[in-house]
Amino acid sequence: MEKAGFRVERILDFNRISRPPWYVSGRILKRTTLGSGQMKLFDRFVWLWRGIDQHLPWPPTSIIGIAVKP
C-alpha cells in the first residue's frame, strides 16, 4: 500500500483459529473445499474464536489493511 502512495494506518490480523482445520482438511485429508457442515460448525463458534484468536501462537490466515491517500 505504501508503494502505491498510501499511508498505512492500521493492519488487522485475525483468523488464526482456522489454520489447524485448513491444515487437516487440505494437507492430511487432501480436500480442496470445505463442506457446508464444517462451515456451519465454525460459524456457530465465532463468538468463541473472537475471544481466543489473538492468543494463538501461529500466524493469522487473514489480514485487513486500513490506509489513506495523503
KALIN-V990347 format. One record per pair of residues at least 24 apart in sequence whose C-alpha atoms are under 10 Angstrom apart, sorted by the first residue. I is the first residue (numbers start at 1). J is the second residue. Records with the same first field share a line. If there is no record, write none. Layout:
I: J + J
This chain:
1: 65 + 66 + 67 + 68 + 69
2: 67 + 68 + 69
4: 69
5: 67 + 68 + 69 + 70
6: 66 + 67 + 68 + 69 + 70
7: 66 + 67 + 68 + 69 + 70
8: 65 + 66 + 67 + 68 + 69
9: 65 + 66 + 67 + 68
10: 64 + 65 + 66 + 67
11: 63 + 64 + 65 + 66 + 67
12: 60 + 62 + 63 + 64 + 65 + 66
13: 53 + 54 + 59 + 60 + 61 + 62 + 63 + 64 + 65
14: 49 + 50 + 53 + 54 + 59 + 60 + 61 + 62 + 63 + 64
15: 49 + 50 + 53 + 54 + 56 + 59 + 60 + 61 + 62 + 63
16: 49 + 50 + 52 + 53 + 54 + 55 + 56 + 57 + 58 + 59 + 60 + 61 + 62
17: 42 + 46 + 48 + 49 + 50 + 52 + 53 + 54 + 55 + 56 + 57 + 58 + 59 + 60 + 61
18: 42 + 49 + 53 + 60 + 61 + 62
19: 58 + 59 + 60 + 61
20: 58
22: 61
